[in-house]
């Protein structure tokens, strides 16, 4: 399995993309904590909030997509 397929697998795009975005955001928080721009307490709070926000954003995207598809989708026949 190649590195590109591990980062973004077309067979399960939502799961891999969310995992990749979460990993990038958490890496940035870890770097900011290591450099000293934020404290470890702030880093812990940010990490917790990211864990709450990622599923909420996913549900929001799904809701908007379903509304768009209700009005724009056409039958395949």
PDB file of N, CA, C and O in Angstrom:
ATOM      1  N   UNK A   1       0.848  -1.180   0.000  1.00  0.00           N
ATOM      2  CA  UNK A   1       0.000   0.000   0.000  1.00  0.00           C
ATOM      3  C   UNK A   1       0.890   1.238   0.000  1.00  0.00           C
ATOM      4  O   UNK A   1       1.814   1.353   0.805  1.00  0.00           O
ATOM      5  N   UNK A   2       0.606   2.142  -0.894  1.00  0.00           N
ATOM      6  CA  UNK A   2       1.447   3.323  -1.017  1.00  0.00           C
ATOM      7  C   UNK A   2       1.086   4.366   0.036  1.00  0.00           C
ATOM      8  O   UNK A   2       0.034   4.297   0.671  1.00  0.00           O
ATOM      9  N   UNK A   3       1.977   5.326   0.203  1.00  0.00           N
ATOM     10  CA  UNK A   3       1.750   6.399   1.176  1.00  0.00           C
ATOM     11  C   UNK A   3       0.555   7.254   0.778  1.00  0.00           C
ATOM     12  O   UNK A   3      -0.183   7.723   1.644  1.00  0.00           O
ATOM     13  N   UNK A   4       0.357   7.460  -0.510  1.00  0.00           N
ATOM     14  CA  UNK A   4      -0.775   8.265  -0.973  1.00  0.00           C
ATOM     15  C   UNK A   4      -2.080   7.569  -0.630  1.00  0.00           C
ATOM     16  O   UNK A   4      -3.033   8.223  -0.206  1.00  0.00           O
ATOM     17  N   UNK A   5      -2.142   6.271  -0.804  1.00  0.00           N
ATOM     18  CA  UNK A   5      -3.361   5.528  -0.489  1.00  0.00           C
ATOM     19  C   UNK A   5      -3.630   5.533   1.016  1.00  0.00           C
ATOM     20  O   UNK A   5      -4.787   5.551   1.435  1.00  0.00           O
ATOM     21  N   UNK A   6      -2.585   5.518   1.823  1.00  0.00           N
ATOM     22  CA  UNK A   6      -2.781   5.598   3.266  1.00  0.00           C
ATOM     23  C   UNK A   6      -3.314   6.970   3.670  1.00  0.00           C
ATOM     24  O   UNK A   6      -4.106   7.068   4.608  1.00  0.00           O
ATOM     25  N   UNK A   7      -2.899   8.015   2.987  1.00  0.00           N
ATOM     26  CA  UNK A   7      -3.343   9.364   3.314  1.00  0.00           C
ATOM     27  C   UNK A   7      -4.765   9.607   2.841  1.00  0.00           C
ATOM     28  O   UNK A   7      -5.566  10.194   3.568  1.00  0.00           O
ATOM     29  N   UNK A   8      -5.089   9.164   1.635  1.00  0.00           N
ATOM     30  CA  UNK A   8      -6.427   9.383   1.083  1.00  0.00           C
ATOM     31  C   UNK A   8      -6.819   8.179   0.242  1.00  0.00           C
ATOM     32  O   UNK A   8      -6.313   7.998  -0.866  1.00  0.00           O
ATOM     33  N   UNK A   9      -7.712   7.362   0.763  1.00  0.00           N
ATOM     34  CA  UNK A   9      -8.188   6.180   0.074  1.00  0.00           C
ATOM     35  C   UNK A   9      -9.532   6.497  -0.577  1.00  0.00           C
ATOM     36  O   UNK A   9     -10.481   6.858   0.120  1.00  0.00           O
ATOM     37  N   UNK A  10      -9.629   6.371  -1.885  1.00  0.00           N
ATOM     38  CA  UNK A  10     -10.856   6.719  -2.599  1.00  0.00           C
ATOM     39  C   UNK A  10     -12.020   5.813  -2.218  1.00  0.00           C
ATOM     40  O   UNK A  10     -13.178   6.193  -2.390  1.00  0.00           O
ATOM     41  N   UNK A  11     -11.731   4.624  -1.704  1.00  0.00           N
ATOM     42  CA  UNK A  11     -12.807   3.712  -1.321  1.00  0.00           C
ATOM     43  C   UNK A  11     -13.552   4.186  -0.079  1.00  0.00           C
ATOM     44  O   UNK A  11     -14.747   3.923   0.055  1.00  0.00           O
ATOM     45  N   UNK A  12     -12.887   4.865   0.813  1.00  0.00           N
ATOM     46  CA  UNK A  12     -13.506   5.419   2.023  1.00  0.00           C
ATOM     47  C   UNK A  12     -13.012   6.848   2.229  1.00  0.00           C
ATOM     48  O   UNK A  12     -12.276   7.116   3.178  1.00  0.00           O
ATOM     49  N   UNK A  13     -13.411   7.773   1.342  1.00  0.00           N
ATOM     50  CA  UNK A  13     -12.830   9.121   1.382  1.00  0.00           C
ATOM     51  C   UNK A  13     -13.156   9.903   2.648  1.00  0.00           C
ATOM     52  O   UNK A  13     -12.293  10.620   3.154  1.00  0.00           O
ATOM     53  N   UNK A  14     -14.360   9.790   3.169  1.00  0.00           N
ATOM     54  CA  UNK A  14     -14.740  10.604   4.324  1.00  0.00           C
ATOM     55  C   UNK A  14     -13.921  10.234   5.544  1.00  0.00           C
ATOM     56  O   UNK A  14     -13.397  11.113   6.228  1.00  0.00           O
ATOM     57  N   UNK A  15     -13.805   8.956   5.822  1.00  0.00           N
ATOM     58  CA  UNK A  15     -13.080   8.518   7.018  1.00  0.00           C
ATOM     59  C   UNK A  15     -11.617   8.925   6.956  1.00  0.00           C
ATOM     60  O   UNK A  15     -11.077   9.435   7.938  1.00  0.00           O
ATOM     61  N   UNK A  16     -10.968   8.709   5.823  1.00  0.00           N
ATOM     62  CA  UNK A  16      -9.548   9.037   5.715  1.00  0.00           C
ATOM     63  C   UNK A  16      -9.305  10.534   5.734  1.00  0.00           C
ATOM     64  O   UNK A  16      -8.337  10.998   6.338  1.00  0.00           O
ATOM     65  N   UNK A  17     -10.168  11.288   5.084  1.00  0.00           N
ATOM     66  CA  UNK A  17      -9.985  12.731   5.036  1.00  0.00           C
ATOM     67  C   UNK A  17     -10.155  13.343   6.421  1.00  0.00           C
ATOM     68  O   UNK A  17      -9.383  14.220   6.807  1.00  0.00           O
ATOM     69  N   UNK A  18     -11.156  12.890   7.171  1.00  0.00           N
ATOM     70  CA  UNK A  18     -11.371  13.402   8.526  1.00  0.00           C
ATOM     71  C   UNK A  18     -10.196  13.043   9.423  1.00  0.00           C
ATOM     72  O   UNK A  18      -9.738  13.865  10.217  1.00  0.00           O
ATOM     73  N   UNK A  19      -9.715  11.824   9.294  1.00  0.00           N
ATOM     74  CA  UNK A  19      -8.569  11.403  10.102  1.00  0.00           C
ATOM     75  C   UNK A  19      -7.334  12.230   9.755  1.00  0.00           C
ATOM     76  O   UNK A  19      -6.585  12.630  10.646  1.00  0.00           O
ATOM     77  N   UNK A  20      -7.120  12.485   8.476  1.00  0.00           N
ATOM     78  CA  UNK A  20      -5.959  13.269   8.050  1.00  0.00           C
ATOM     79  C   UNK A  20      -6.043  14.711   8.543  1.00  0.00           C
ATOM     80  O   UNK A  20      -5.058  15.260   9.038  1.00  0.00           O
ATOM     81  N   UNK A  21      -7.217  15.320   8.408  1.00  0.00           N
ATOM     82  CA  UNK A  21      -7.388  16.698   8.867  1.00  0.00           C
ATOM     83  C   UNK A  21      -7.221  16.782  10.372  1.00  0.00           C
ATOM     84  O   UNK A  21      -6.580  17.704  10.875  1.00  0.00           O
ATOM     85  N   UNK A  22      -7.790  15.833  11.095  1.00  0.00           N
ATOM     86  CA  UNK A  22      -7.639  15.812  12.555  1.00  0.00           C
ATOM     87  C   UNK A  22      -6.170  15.682  12.948  1.00  0.00           C
ATOM     88  O   UNK A  22      -5.700  16.364  13.859  1.00  0.00           O
ATOM     89  N   UNK A  23      -5.458  14.811  12.263  1.00  0.00           N
ATOM     90  CA  UNK A  23      -4.040  14.623  12.558  1.00  0.00           C
ATOM     91  C   UNK A  23      -3.219  15.868  12.310  1.00  0.00           C
ATOM     92  O   UNK A  23      -2.319  16.190  13.086  1.00  0.00           O
ATOM     93  N   UNK A  24      -3.526  16.572  11.228  1.00  0.00           N
ATOM     94  CA  UNK A  24      -2.800  17.810  10.919  1.00  0.00           C
ATOM     95  C   UNK A  24      -3.061  18.863  11.982  1.00  0.00           C
ATOM     96  O   UNK A  24      -2.131  19.513  12.460  1.00  0.00           O
ATOM     97  N   UNK A  25      -4.333  19.034  12.357  1.00  0.00           N
ATOM     98  CA  UNK A  25      -4.675  20.036  13.372  1.00  0.00           C
ATOM     99  C   UNK A  25      -4.031  19.703  14.714  1.00  0.00           C
ATOM    100  O   UNK A  25      -3.494  20.586  15.384  1.00  0.00           O
ATOM    101  N   UNK A  26      -4.084  18.443  15.103  1.00  0.00           N
ATOM    102  CA  UNK A  26      -3.483  18.054  16.383  1.00  0.00           C
ATOM    103  C   UNK A  26      -1.965  18.193  16.354  1.00  0.00           C
ATOM    104  O   UNK A  26      -1.351  18.503  17.375  1.00  0.00           O
ATOM    105  N   UNK A  27      -1.357  17.967  15.190  1.00  0.00           N
ATOM    106  CA  UNK A  27       0.091  18.171  15.067  1.00  0.00           C
ATOM    107  C   UNK A  27       0.456  19.641  15.236  1.00  0.00           C
ATOM    108  O   UNK A  27       1.457  19.966  15.875  1.00  0.00           O
ATOM    109  N   UNK A  28      -0.354  20.528  14.663  1.00  0.00           N
ATOM    110  CA  UNK A  28      -0.109  21.963  14.808  1.00  0.00           C
ATOM    111  C   UNK A  28      -0.229  22.365  16.280  1.00  0.00           C
ATOM    112  O   UNK A  28       0.588  23.139  16.779  1.00  0.00           O
ATOM    113  N   UNK A  29      -1.242  21.844  16.972  1.00  0.00           N
ATOM    114  CA  UNK A  29      -1.401  22.144  18.402  1.00  0.00           C
ATOM    115  C   UNK A  29      -0.192  21.642  19.184  1.00  0.00           C
ATOM    116  O   UNK A  29       0.297  22.337  20.075  1.00  0.00           O
ATOM    117  N   UNK A  30       0.295  20.447  18.863  1.00  0.00           N
ATOM    118  CA  UNK A  30       1.464  19.905  19.557  1.00  0.00           C
ATOM    119  C   UNK A  30       2.706  20.763  19.311  1.00  0.00           C
ATOM    120  O   UNK A  30       3.492  20.995  20.229  1.00  0.00           O
ATOM    121  N   UNK A  31       2.881  21.229  18.086  1.00  0.00           N
ATOM    122  CA  UNK A  31       4.039  22.076  17.769  1.00  0.00           C
ATOM    123  C   UNK A  31       3.939  23.406  18.508  1.00  0.00           C
ATOM    124  O   UNK A  31       4.927  23.888  19.061  1.00  0.00           O
ATOM    125  N   UNK A  32       2.739  24.002  18.519  1.00  0.00           N
ATOM    126  CA  UNK A  32       2.562  25.278  19.231  1.00  0.00           C
ATOM    127  C   UNK A  32       2.821  25.118  20.724  1.00  0.00           C
ATOM    128  O   UNK A  32       3.367  26.018  21.363  1.00  0.00           O
ATOM    129  N   UNK A  33       2.435  23.984  21.276  1.00  0.00           N
ATOM    130  CA  UNK A  33       2.707  23.720  22.694  1.00  0.00           C
ATOM    131  C   UNK A  33       4.202  23.534  22.927  1.00  0.00           C
ATOM    132  O   UNK A  33       4.753  24.058  23.895  1.00  0.00           O
ATOM    133  N   UNK A  34       4.855  22.791  22.042  1.00  0.00           N
ATOM    134  CA  UNK A  34       6.287  22.542  22.181  1.00  0.00           C
ATOM    135  C   UNK A  34       7.093  23.830  22.083  1.00  0.00           C
ATOM    136  O   UNK A  34       8.052  24.017  22.832  1.00  0.00           O
ATOM    137  N   UNK A  35       6.717  24.718  21.171  1.00  0.00           N
ATOM    138  CA  UNK A  35       7.434  25.972  20.976  1.00  0.00           C
ATOM    139  C   UNK A  35       7.172  26.943  22.123  1.00  0.00           C
ATOM    140  O   UNK A  35       7.984  27.828  22.390  1.00  0.00           O
ATOM    141  N   UNK A  36       6.044  26.776  22.796  1.00  0.00           N
ATOM    142  CA  UNK A  36       5.727  27.637  23.924  1.00  0.00           C
ATOM    143  C   UNK A  36       4.744  28.746  23.611  1.00  0.00           C
ATOM    144  O   UNK A  36       4.538  29.645  24.426  1.00  0.00           O
ATOM    145  N   UNK A  37       4.136  28.690  22.433  1.00  0.00           N
ATOM    146  CA  UNK A  37       3.158  29.715  22.086  1.00  0.00           C
ATOM    147  C   UNK A  37       1.839  29.511  22.836  1.00  0.00           C
ATOM    148  O   UNK A  37       1.098  30.465  23.073  1.00  0.00           O
ATOM    149  N   UNK A  38       1.558  28.270  23.204  1.00  0.00           N
ATOM    150  CA  UNK A  38       0.406  27.989  24.062  1.00  0.00           C
ATOM    151  C   UNK A  38       0.866  27.078  25.186  1.00  0.00           C
ATOM    152  O   UNK A  38       1.833  26.331  25.037  1.00  0.00           O
ATOM    153  N   UNK A  39       0.171  27.145  26.306  1.00  0.00           N
ATOM    154  CA  UNK A  39       0.549  26.311  27.455  1.00  0.00           C
ATOM    155  C   UNK A  39      -0.023  24.907  27.275  1.00  0.00           C
ATOM    156  O   UNK A  39      -0.871  24.673  26.413  1.00  0.00           O
ATOM    157  N   UNK A  40       0.450  23.986  28.094  1.00  0.00           N
ATOM    158  CA  UNK A  40      -0.061  22.621  28.009  1.00  0.00           C
ATOM    159  C   UNK A  40      -1.533  22.552  28.403  1.00  0.00           C
ATOM    160  O   UNK A  40      -2.279  21.730  27.870  1.00  0.00           O
ATOM    161  N   UNK A  41      -1.955  23.405  29.327  1.00  0.00           N
ATOM    162  CA  UNK A  41      -3.373  23.437  29.693  1.00  0.00           C
ATOM    163  C   UNK A  41      -4.222  23.906  28.515  1.00  0.00           C
ATOM    164  O   UNK A  41      -5.278  23.333  28.246  1.00  0.00           O
ATOM    165  N   UNK A  42      -3.769  24.944  27.813  1.00  0.00           N
ATOM    166  CA  UNK A  42      -4.497  25.424  26.642  1.00  0.00           C
ATOM    167  C   UNK A  42      -4.503  24.356  25.545  1.00  0.00           C
ATOM    168  O   UNK A  42      -5.508  24.172  24.858  1.00  0.00           O
ATOM    169  N   UNK A  43      -3.400  23.670  25.387  1.00  0.00           N
ATOM    170  CA  UNK A  43      -3.314  22.600  24.391  1.00  0.00           C
ATOM    171  C   UNK A  43      -4.297  21.478  24.677  1.00  0.00           C
ATOM    172  O   UNK A  43      -4.902  20.926  23.759  1.00  0.00           O
ATOM    173  N   UNK A  44      -4.454  21.141  25.956  1.00  0.00           N
ATOM    174  CA  UNK A  44      -5.408  20.095  26.329  1.00  0.00           C
ATOM    175  C   UNK A  44      -6.838  20.516  26.028  1.00  0.00           C
ATOM    176  O   UNK A  44      -7.640  19.716  25.546  1.00  0.00           O
ATOM    177  N   UNK A  45      -7.153  21.772  26.312  1.00  0.00           N
ATOM    178  CA  UNK A  45      -8.508  22.278  26.025  1.00  0.00           C
ATOM    179  C   UNK A  45      -8.764  22.306  24.527  1.00  0.00           C
ATOM    180  O   UNK A  45      -9.844  21.926  24.073  1.00  0.00           O
ATOM    181  N   UNK A  46      -7.781  22.753  23.756  1.00  0.00           N
ATOM    182  CA  UNK A  46      -7.929  22.803  22.295  1.00  0.00           C
ATOM    183  C   UNK A  46      -8.126  21.396  21.739  1.00  0.00           C
ATOM    184  O   UNK A  46      -8.980  21.180  20.879  1.00  0.00           O
ATOM    185  N   UNK A  47      -7.344  20.447  22.223  1.00  0.00           N
ATOM    186  CA  UNK A  47      -7.459  19.066  21.764  1.00  0.00           C
ATOM    187  C   UNK A  47      -8.846  18.505  22.058  1.00  0.00           C
ATOM    188  O   UNK A  47      -9.430  17.823  21.216  1.00  0.00           O
ATOM    189  N   UNK A  48      -9.371  18.786  23.237  1.00  0.00           N
ATOM    190  CA  UNK A  48     -10.713  18.322  23.596  1.00  0.00           C
ATOM    191  C   UNK A  48     -11.761  18.951  22.683  1.00  0.00           C
ATOM    192  O   UNK A  48     -12.669  18.268  22.210  1.00  0.00           O
ATOM    193  N   UNK A  49     -11.635  20.240  22.441  1.00  0.00           N
ATOM    194  CA  UNK A  49     -12.607  20.926  21.587  1.00  0.00           C
ATOM    195  C   UNK A  49     -12.536  20.438  20.144  1.00  0.00           C
ATOM    196  O   UNK A  49     -13.564  20.357  19.472  1.00  0.00           O
ATOM    197  N   UNK A  50     -11.355  20.116  19.666  1.00  0.00           N
ATOM    198  CA  UNK A  50     -11.219  19.579  18.313  1.00  0.00           C
ATOM    199  C   UNK A  50     -11.942  18.242  18.215  1.00  0.00           C
ATOM    200  O   UNK A  50     -12.583  17.945  17.207  1.00  0.00           O
ATOM    201  N   UNK A  51     -11.832  17.439  19.268  1.00  0.00           N
ATOM    202  CA  UNK A  51     -12.531  16.154  19.293  1.00  0.00           C
ATOM    203  C   UNK A  51     -14.038  16.304  19.229  1.00  0.00           C
ATOM    204  O   UNK A  51     -14.729  15.405  18.751  1.00  0.00           O
ATOM    205  N   UNK A  52     -14.557  17.426  19.704  1.00  0.00           N
ATOM    206  CA  UNK A  52     -15.990  17.696  19.650  1.00  0.00           C
ATOM    207  C   UNK A  52     -16.375  18.313  18.311  1.00  0.00           C
ATOM    208  O   UNK A  52     -17.435  18.006  17.766  1.00  0.00           O
ATOM    209  N   UNK A  53     -15.524  19.177  17.782  1.00  0.00           N
ATOM    210  CA  UNK A  53     -15.865  19.927  16.574  1.00  0.00           C
ATOM    211  C   UNK A  53     -15.806  19.081  15.303  1.00  0.00           C
ATOM    212  O   UNK A  53     -16.629  19.281  14.409  1.00  0.00           O
ATOM    213  N   UNK A  54     -14.879  18.159  15.194  1.00  0.00           N
ATOM    214  CA  UNK A  54     -14.735  17.372  13.966  1.00  0.00           C
ATOM    215  C   UNK A  54     -16.016  16.586  13.648  1.00  0.00           C
ATOM    216  O   UNK A  54     -16.490  16.663  12.514  1.00  0.00           O
ATOM    217  N   UNK A  55     -16.597  15.836  14.593  1.00  0.00           N
ATOM    218  CA  UNK A  55     -17.857  15.153  14.261  1.00  0.00           C
ATOM    219  C   UNK A  55     -18.996  16.132  13.972  1.00  0.00           C
ATOM    220  O   UNK A  55     -19.850  15.853  13.131  1.00  0.00           O
ATOM    221  N   UNK A  56     -19.014  17.264  14.656  1.00  0.00           N
ATOM    222  CA  UNK A  56     -20.072  18.249  14.415  1.00  0.00           C
ATOM    223  C   UNK A  56     -19.957  18.825  13.006  1.00  0.00           C
ATOM    224  O   UNK A  56     -20.972  19.007  12.333  1.00  0.00           O
ATOM    225  N   UNK A  57     -18.765  19.108  12.562  1.00  0.00           N
ATOM    226  CA  UNK A  57     -18.560  19.630  11.202  1.00  0.00           C
ATOM    227  C   UNK A  57     -18.958  18.568  10.177  1.00  0.00           C
ATOM    228  O   UNK A  57     -19.545  18.891   9.145  1.00  0.00           O
ATOM    229  N   UNK A  58     -18.644  17.311  10.457  1.00  0.00           N
ATOM    230  CA  UNK A  58     -19.016  16.230   9.553  1.00  0.00           C
ATOM    231  C   UNK A  58     -20.527  16.150   9.395  1.00  0.00           C
ATOM    232  O   UNK A  58     -21.027  16.015   8.278  1.00  0.00           O
ATOM    233  N   UNK A  59     -21.259  16.232  10.501  1.00  0.00           N
ATOM    234  CA  UNK A  59     -22.725  16.195  10.443  1.00  0.00           C
ATOM    235  C   UNK A  59     -23.263  17.408   9.687  1.00  0.00           C
ATOM    236  O   UNK A  59     -24.216  17.287   8.917  1.00  0.00           O
ATOM    237  N   UNK A  60     -22.667  18.559   9.900  1.00  0.00           N
ATOM    238  CA  UNK A  60     -23.096  19.767   9.204  1.00  0.00           C
ATOM    239  C   UNK A  60     -22.897  19.637   7.686  1.00  0.00           C
ATOM    240  O   UNK A  60     -23.770  20.016   6.906  1.00  0.00           O
ATOM    241  N   UNK A  61     -21.763  19.109   7.285  1.00  0.00           N
ATOM    242  CA  UNK A  61     -21.496  18.904   5.851  1.00  0.00           C
ATOM    243  C   UNK A  61     -22.501  17.920   5.262  1.00  0.00           C
ATOM    244  O   UNK A  61     -23.007  18.129   4.159  1.00  0.00           O
ATOM    245  N   UNK A  62     -22.787  16.852   5.994  1.00  0.00           N
ATOM    246  CA  UNK A  62     -23.765  15.881   5.515  1.00  0.00           C
ATOM    247  C   UNK A  62     -25.144  16.504   5.374  1.00  0.00           C
ATOM    248  O   UNK A  62     -25.849  16.221   4.405  1.00  0.00           O
ATOM    249  N   UNK A  63     -25.543  17.344   6.320  1.00  0.00           N
ATOM    250  CA  UNK A  63     -26.854  17.993   6.263  1.00  0.00           C
ATOM    251  C   UNK A  63     -26.950  18.934   5.075  1.00  0.00           C
ATOM    252  O   UNK A  63     -27.952  18.928   4.358  1.00  0.00           O
ATOM    253  N   UNK A  64     -25.928  19.738   4.859  1.00  0.00           N
ATOM    254  CA  UNK A  64     -25.935  20.674   3.728  1.00  0.00           C
ATOM    255  C   UNK A  64     -25.950  19.903   2.408  1.00  0.00           C
ATOM    256  O   UNK A  64     -26.672  20.267   1.480  1.00  0.00           O
ATOM    257  N   UNK A  65     -25.165  18.856   2.329  1.00  0.00           N
ATOM    258  CA  UNK A  65     -25.130  18.038   1.116  1.00  0.00           C
ATOM    259  C   UNK A  65     -26.493  17.417   0.840  1.00  0.00           C
ATOM    260  O   UNK A  65     -26.944  17.400  -0.306  1.00  0.00           O
ATOM    261  N   UNK A  66     -27.151  16.911   1.872  1.00  0.00           N
ATOM    262  CA  UNK A  66     -28.463  16.292   1.664  1.00  0.00           C
ATOM    263  C   UNK A  66     -29.492  17.322   1.206  1.00  0.00           C
ATOM    264  O   UNK A  66     -30.334  17.012   0.363  1.00  0.00           O
ATOM    265  N   UNK A  67     -29.440  18.532   1.739  1.00  0.00           N
ATOM    266  CA  UNK A  67     -30.368  19.587   1.304  1.00  0.00           C
ATOM    267  C   UNK A  67     -30.112  19.954  -0.152  1.00  0.00           C
ATOM    268  O   UNK A  67     -31.056  20.118  -0.925  1.00  0.00           O
ATOM    269  N   UNK A  68     -28.851  20.083  -0.531  1.00  0.00           N
ATOM    270  CA  UNK A  68     -28.515  20.399  -1.926  1.00  0.00           C
ATOM    271  C   UNK A  68     -28.998  19.290  -2.851  1.00  0.00           C
ATOM    272  O   UNK A  68     -29.558  19.558  -3.913  1.00  0.00           O
ATOM    273  N   UNK A  69     -28.777  18.040  -2.440  1.00  0.00           N
ATOM    274  CA  UNK A  69     -29.181  16.924  -3.295  1.00  0.00           C
ATOM    275  C   UNK A  69     -30.696  16.822  -3.438  1.00  0.00           C
ATOM    276  O   UNK A  69     -31.184  16.372  -4.474  1.00  0.00           O
ATOM    277  N   UNK A  70     -31.445  17.229  -2.423  1.00  0.00           N
ATOM    278  CA  UNK A  70     -32.903  17.193  -2.520  1.00  0.00           C
ATOM    279  C   UNK A  70     -33.406  18.074  -3.664  1.00  0.00           C
ATOM    280  O   UNK A  70     -34.383  17.731  -4.331  1.00  0.00           O
ATOM    281  N   UNK A  71     -32.749  19.189  -3.887  1.00  0.00           N
ATOM    282  CA  UNK A  71     -33.224  20.133  -4.888  1.00  0.00           C
ATOM    283  C   UNK A  71     -32.490  20.040  -6.223  1.00  0.00           C
ATOM    284  O   UNK A  71     -33.030  20.454  -7.249  1.00  0.00           O
ATOM    285  N   UNK A  72     -31.286  19.511  -6.229  1.00  0.00           N
ATOM    286  CA  UNK A  72     -30.478  19.501  -7.449  1.00  0.00           C
ATOM    287  C   UNK A  72     -30.313  18.124  -8.083  1.00  0.00           C
ATOM    288  O   UNK A  72     -29.938  18.035  -9.252  1.00  0.00           O
ATOM    289  N   UNK A  73     -30.581  17.058  -7.350  1.00  0.00           N
ATOM    290  CA  UNK A  73     -30.340  15.716  -7.859  1.00  0.00           C
ATOM    291  C   UNK A  73     -31.356  15.350  -8.944  1.00  0.00           C
ATOM    292  O   UNK A  73     -32.513  15.766  -8.881  1.00  0.00           O
ATOM    293  N   UNK A  74     -30.928  14.583  -9.921  1.00  0.00           N
ATOM    294  CA  UNK A  74     -31.805  14.074 -10.950  1.00  0.00           C
ATOM    295  C   UNK A  74     -31.717  12.556 -10.955  1.00  0.00           C
ATOM    296  O   UNK A  74     -30.735  11.970 -10.497  1.00  0.00           O
ATOM    297  N   UNK A  75     -32.757  11.938 -11.478  1.00  0.00           N
ATOM    298  CA  UNK A  75     -32.746  10.478 -11.573  1.00  0.00           C
ATOM    299  C   UNK A  75     -31.710  10.029 -12.581  1.00  0.00           C
ATOM    300  O   UNK A  75     -31.404  10.745 -13.534  1.00  0.00           O
ATOM    301  N   UNK A  76     -31.182   8.866 -12.372  1.00  0.00           N
ATOM    302  CA  UNK A  76     -30.159   8.345 -13.260  1.00  0.00           C
ATOM    303  C   UNK A  76     -30.712   7.766 -14.549  1.00  0.00           C
ATOM    304  O   UNK A  76     -29.937   7.375 -15.422  1.00  0.00           O
ATOM    305  N   UNK A  77     -32.011   7.700 -14.692  1.00  0.00           N
ATOM    306  CA  UNK A  77     -32.579   7.080 -15.908  1.00  0.00           C
ATOM    307  C   UNK A  77     -32.774   8.079 -17.010  1.00  0.00           C
ATOM    308  O   UNK A  77     -33.240   7.721 -18.092  1.00  0.00           O
TER     309      UNK A  77
END
